Amino acid sequence: MMYKKVQLIFFSVFLFFISCSSAYCDSNLDGPTGLIYIPSAYTGYSLGYYKLDGTTTYMINSAFFSNALELGYIINKDKQTSSLNLKLPLVTESSLMPQVAIGAFNYRSKAVGQTNYLVMSKSVDSLGLKLHAGYEKSGSLKDATGLFNYSTIQDAVADYKSDAGNTFVGCEFTIIPMVSIMGEKHKNMLNGGIRFRPLPIISLDYDILDIKNERKLSNKRVMNFNFSIGF
């Protein structure tokens, strides 16, 4: 009964924000808008869901103040857990500069610890590319200063190569207007996916997790459906 009420509120909020959204993005599997697991520096609106390991997860994100802030909510219906996420752009993308944002997800979660992140994203429109790179760290907001712990680029590269590295990278390449392919390295996993957008407001991701089979996952394929607003 409680989760039916939550779902009703979920879709009511969705209908309300349809009228005030101006950009679309796709929720990743952790909740924020982004690729497969990694967040992007862009903000937008998305209502989505996916099934993985026998559980169904619903996600909602909305951008406020002309995309200057993203707030989101994610709920796992079967495990009866939920959490919040937020994203705050610090630098707006320009012809030379990438977009830079800080954020957090799994906030107020009873199942897993909060994760804070710093991410940069750059669109190369002439090549149909979107590039993303960042760093994430588990802990409270008080621990978020750990996001800025690199003294040199070599430190970042060493962290990226390590098994326990917190550095992540990813890209999305648009093949044709309706289809793009995604690749990312996140938590020592190489993930890939195809993003199909038959309409501007609908997308369907077919993701393959841990392509190199480093973690011996029992379920490595997931369909992530998103309904977005923005033209």
N, C-alpha and C positions, 0 to 999 in steps of 0.2 A: 504493500500500500504506500509506504513512504517513498519508494522509488518511482511509483507511478506519479506521485505528486511532483517529485523532482524532475521527471521527464516532461511533465506539463509545464513547469516553470521554465525548463530548458528551452522548449519550443516557443513559449511565449516571449522569452527574451530574444530569441532568434527573429521572430516576426517584428518585434519592436525595432531592432537594429537594422533591418533591411532598408528602412527609409533613410538612415543616416550613415550608411557605409558608402565609401567611394573607391575602395580598392579591394582586390581579392588576392588571397594567398591560400595556401593549403596547410592544414594542421599536420604536424609530424606525429609520430607514435607516442612521444612524450607529452604532447599537448600544444606547445607553441607552434606558430607558423614556421615552416622551413622545408627541409627535404625529407629524409626517411626518419632518422633520429636527430640529426643536428638542426639547431635553429638557424634561421637567417636573421639578418639585421633589418629586414623589411617588416612592416606591420600591415595588418589587413584583417578582413573579416572572414570567418569560415565556420561552418557547422559540419561536423564529420563524425564518422564512426568506423570501427574495424573490429574484426574478430581474430584473436590470436590465443593459442593454447586453451581453447574452449571457453574463453571469456569474451564478453562484448564490452567495448569501450566507446563512450561518447565524448565528443570534444566541442567546445564552442570558444571562439575568439572574436573580439571586436576591437577596432581601432577608434581612438577618441582624439579630439582636438587636432583635426587635420592630419591624422596618422602619427601624432607625436607621442602616442602611448597605446600599447596593446595590453588588454586584460583578457584572461581566459580561464576556463573551468573545464576540468576533465573528470569523468566519473566512470568507474568500472562497475557495471551493474551486478555482475556475478559475485565479485569479491566484496561488494558494498564498500568501496573506498572511493575517495574523491580528493581533489587538490586544486589549487589555484596556480596560475602563472601570470607573469607580467613581463613586458619588454619596453624599454625606454631608449629610443634612438638618441645618440649624443652628437653625431655628425651626420648631416644630410648628404646623400650622394650627389656628386657633381661630375663633370667631364673628367676630372683628374683624381678626385677623392672618392674612396669607397664610403658606403654608409656604415656607420659604427653604432652598435647598440649594446647595452647591458641588459641582463634579464635574470629571471629566476623561475624555476618550475618545481613541481612537487611541494609547493608551499602549503602548509597546514595539512600535509598528508600523514595519515596514521600508519601507512604501510612502508614507506621509504623516506629517506632523508632528502631535504631540500638540496637542489643543485643551482648554483649561480654560474652565470656565463658572460663572457665578452665575445662579441662576434663582429666580423667585418664582411660586407657583401658588396660585390661590384658587378654591374651588368655590362657586358660587351655586346651591344646590340648588333653590331656589324657581323658578329660571328654567331649570334644566337646563344650566347653563353651567359650564365650567372655563376659567379665564383664566390665561395664562402670559406672563411677560415676563422677559427676562434679557440677559446680556452674555457673549460668549465671546471668547477670545483665544488665538491659537496660540502655542506655546512650551512650555518645560519648566515643571515645578512652581515653579521659582525665578522664573519670569515671571508667576506667577499673581496677583501684587499688582496687575498691570494691570487686573484685574477691577474694582478700586475706584477708577477714575480720573475719575469724574464729580464735579465740585464742585457743580453745580446740575442741576435737572431739565432746564433748557434745553440743557445739554451733552449729555444723553442723547437729547433730541429731535433735536438737530443731527446726532448720530452715526447715529440711526435713519434720517434723511432722506438721508444721504450715500450715494454709490454703494459706498463701501468700509466702510460701517457694520458694526459688530460687534454692535449691539443687535438683539434679535429679540423678536417678539411672536407670540402665537397664541391660539386659542380652540377649544373643542370644545362643540358644542351638541347635546344629546340631543333628537331629534325624538320618538322613541318608545323604550321600553326597549331594543329590539334595534338601533336605528339612531341614529347621530350623524353630524354633518358637522363637518369640521375646516378651519381656515384658518390660515395663518401667513405671516409675512414673515421670511425667513431669507437672509442674504447677498445682499440686493437681489433675491431671488426671491420672488414670491407663489405659494405652493403651496396646493392644496386637496385635500380627500379625503373619502370616505365610509367610516365604520367600521361594519361589520355584525357583530353578535355573536349568532349563532343560539343559542348555549349560553353559560352563564357562563364556561366555560373555553376557548372558541374565538372568535377574532375574525379578520376579514378586512378589510383596508384596501385601498380602490381609490384611489390617489393620482394626482393630476395635478400635475406639476412645472412651475414657471416658466410660470404661466398667461398672463402678459403677454409671453412669448417674448423676454425680455431677453437670454437667453444662447444662444438658437438651439440648444437641445439636440436631439440626434438622436432620443432616446427620452424621452418625457415622461410616460409612463404606467407605473405599476408596481403590482403586487399584493403586499401584505405580509401574510403569514399568521402568526398568533400562537396559541400554545397556552398558556393561563395557568391558574394555580390560585388559587382564592380565592372564597369565597361570602359 
